[in-house]
Amino acid sequence: MLMICGLYQLFGEYFETVDGSKLEGISIIGAYTVGRDVRMIGNLTESSEQFGTIVGYENHSGQTFLREHVQPLGHVDADGCGNNGEDHTEGAVVNHVIGTYMHGSLLPKNPAISDFLIRAAAERRYGTFAPEQNADMRDELARLDALAEHARAVARYAHAETAPRRVGGRRRACRVGNDSRLNPGGIMTDNNTSNNTNMPDFGEGLRKIFLAGVGALAATAEKGQELVNNLVARGELTVEQGKKLNSELAHKANEKSASLKEQAQEATQTVRDAAAGIKDQVQQTVKSVVDSDDDADSTPVDPANAGSAK
């Protein structure tokens, strides 16, 4: 079972509100939660012995404290985030129950957790089993895992650069020092001559996955380029790869802008055409009514029947 945020809290012993009231939980997880005035909000990464690196997003004011015997889902490096902002724990695992503050969405971003939950459900229903995989299937899974790991690297480094954190009632951004490979404007320059020769080629499939990840994290083309530059500064990408990706991000931004403009023009023309059609219909209806009245007024009256109405 997977419990996120509020349900994670209610699977514990109790939730104590800011005013001191207690809401009893169902005590599946040995933990309790205390409400606070300050929320912990931002992108989050954690290290898990069972699932490796987990990426997601947290947004909660309740601070959860685990009992000594309870295993956390993972650990965070920074203060002011995770279960309570103090002990660097995040989430909890009790048998096949996972509680966490990681939104994200959690399962698509962390397939190891998805596999764990699916396997637990399948084994409960059908018993233990060995996955049937041939060499081609294993190779394909390895390829997809490599693509996913590079895409997740975007989330990890974006979090390290920009994730807001609560510290002492205030929020701060976790920032990493400037790098000489970035000029004051944040644009990659040619003065970096060191390339990571161990880095694999940036293939077509990986490029698409990477650009999709950057696009999901960056609200503007400028922000996307900043994320790429940060990856280059850390050696995750070569300078040449960074230049190519930045160029493509700018190109895609221009294409999107042109597409939106074209859609707006088409929508405007559609409205104009509809308005013109309605105008013609109204004019024809009015003309029909007027013509009908004129015909009624011009109809001659039979003198023999003129007095029958008296």
N, C-alpha and C positions, 0 to 999 in steps of 0.2 A: 504494500500500500504506500502511496505517496501523499504526504500531507504538506501543504505549502502555506506559509504565513499564518493566517488566523486559525486554520484548522490544525496546524502544527502546535499552536499555543493551547488549543482546547484538547488536544490529545495528551497534554501534560496534566499536572495535578490541579493547578488553578491559575487564573489570571487575576491579578490585583490591579484595579484601575487606579488612575491618578488620584482620585478622591478617597482611596482606601477600601473601596468595595471589592469583594471577592466573588469571582465567577468560578464555580467548581468545574474541573475538567474530568476526563474519563480515565486518567492515570495510566494510559498505555505506555507513555514515555515518562521516565523519572525526571521530571523537570517542572519548573514553575516560571511564570512570566509576570513581570512588574511593569505597568504602564509608566511612561515618562513623557515629559513635555516636548522633548526634542526628538525628531525623526532621524533615522539613519537611512539615507537615500543615496543610491549611486550604483554604477557598474561594480561587479565584485568577482574576484577569482579566489579560489581556495584550493588547498592541497589535501587530497584524501588518500589514505592508505589503500582503500578498497577500489576507488574509482579514478585515481590520478588527479589531474587538474580539472576542476569544475569551474565553469564560467556561467555568469548570470547577472541578475539585477536585484537589489534589495530595496525595500521601501516599508519601514516599520518603525513604530515608536515603542512597542513593547520590547523589553529586554528579558531574554530567556536565560535561565541558569540551570545547568544540568547537575543532577546528583552525581556523586563520585563514581558510581558503578556504570554510568551511561556513556556509551561511546559516541563522540561527535561525528557528524558526517565528514567534516574536514576542519582545517585550520586556516586562518587568514593571517597575513603578515602585518597589516596596518592596524593601528588603534582606531577606535570609533566605528567599527563595523562588525559584522557577524552576529552571533547570538545576543551579545550584550555590550559590545564595544570595549570590553575589559580583558577577558581571558583568552581572546583570539580563537575561540571555538565558533563553529557554525553548524547548525543543524544537529540531528541526532539519528542514530540507527539502532533499532531494537528488533532483532531477528529480521523479518522481512518488511518491517515498517520503517520508512524514511520520513523524517520531518526536516524541513528546511525553510529558510527565508529567501531562497533563490528563485526568483521569477525568471523570465528570460526570453522565450519559453525554455524551461529547464530540459525537457526530454530531447527535443531536436538538437540542442546545443551540446548535449552530453549523452551520446549513444551508449556509453558503458552503463549508465543508470537505467536506460531503457531496456538494455539486454538483461540486466539483473532482474527487473520487475517482470519482464515477459517470461524469463526462465523460471522464476519462482512460481508464477501462476501456472505455467505448463506442468511443472513437476508436481505441484499440488493436485492437479487434475489427472495427470497421466503417469506420474512416477518419474524416476530419474531416467535420463536418456543421453546418448552421445550424438551430437550434431553430425548429420551426414553431409560432408563437404568433399568435393573433389579438388584437384590441384587448381583448376581454372577458377573455381569459386573462391578459393583461398587467395589467389593472386588478385582477383577483382576486389575482394574485401580489403586487402593490403593497400591497393591503389586508392580506394575510397578513403581509407583511414588516413593516408598521407595527405590527401586533398583536404580532409576535414581538419587535420592538425594545423595546416598552414592557415586555413580560414580562422581557426580558433586563436591563432597567434595574433591576429588583428585585434580581437576582443581583449586579449591579455594586455597588449601594449597600449591600447586605447584606455583601458582602465588605469594602468600605471601612470599615464599622462594626465588624465582629466577627471578621474573619479572623485566626486565630492565626498568629504568625510566629516562626521561629527566629532569634534574634540572640545571638551569643556563647554558645551552648550553652543559652540560656534561650528561653522562649516569651513573646511579648508580643502584645497585641491591638492592631491598627491602629484607633485611635479618632479621631473627628473632634470638635472642640470643641462644647460645648453651644450651643444656639440659644435665643434669648429667647422663641421661639414655643412652647417646651416648658416646662411647669412642672416643679417638682422631682419630681413623681410620674410624669413622662413622658407626661402626657395633653395633647392639643392644646387650647389655649385660644383665646379670641376676641380676644386682644390683638394679633393679627396682622391688619393691614388691607390688606396688599399681596397682590394676587392676580396671577398670571401671565395677562395678557389674551391672550397669544399661544397659550395652551395649547388644543388641540382638545378638543371635548366628549368626556367619558368615556362612550363608547357601550356598548351591552349586550355586544357581542362582546369589546371590549377589557376591560370590567369582569370578565367571566368568566375571560379569560386572566390578568389581573392577580391576581385572587383565587386562581387555581390556582397561580400562581408564588409568591405569599406563603405559601399553605398548604404548598407543598413545602419552603419554607425555614424556616418557623416551627413549632416543636414545640408551642407553646401559643398560645391566642388573644392573650395578653398580648404575646408576642414578635411576632406578626403585626401588632398595633397599633403596636408600636415601629418596625417596618420602615416602615409607612405614615407615621408621624409624621416619620421621617427623610426620606422622599421629599418631604413637604410642606415641611420645613425647607429643602430645597435647591431648591424651586420646581418640582419635577417634577410635583407635584399642587397644586391650590388647597386652601385650608383647608376649603372646603365639600366638595370631593371626598374629602379625608381623613376628615372626620367621617362621611360616608356609608359609606365603606369600612370604617372602624372599627366602625360600627354593624352592618354586615352580617357582619363577621368574628365579632363577639360573638354575633350571632343564629345563625350557622352552628355555632359552638362549642356553643351551648345545644341546637340541634337534634341535633348528633352525640351529645351526652351523653344526651339523651332516647332517641335511637335505640338506643344501646348498652345503656341500662337496659332498654328493651323487649325487646331481643334476649336479654339475660341472663334476664329473667323467662320468656320463651318457652322458652329452653333448659332452665331449671329445671323448668318444667311438663312438658316433653317427657320429662325424666329421671324425674319422678315418675310419669307415666303409664306409662312403660315398666316401672318397678319394680313398679307395681301389677299390670300385666299378667303379669309374670314370677311374682309372688306367687300370682296366681290359677291359673296353669298348674301351679306346684309343688303347690298344695293339691289341684287336681284329680287330678294324677298320684299323689300319696300316697293320696288317697281311693280311686282305682281299684285300687291295689295292695292296700290293706287289704280292700276288698270282694272282690277275687279270692281272697285267702287265706281269708276267712270262708267263701266258697262251697266251697272245697276241703275245709275242715274239716267242713262240714255234709253232704257227699255220703255217702249210706248205702252200706255194704259188703254185697255179695251173699254170703250164707253159702256158697253152692255154690262160690264161687271163693276163699273165704277161705284154704283150705289149699293152693292152687296155687302160692303163693309160697314154700312150705316146700321 
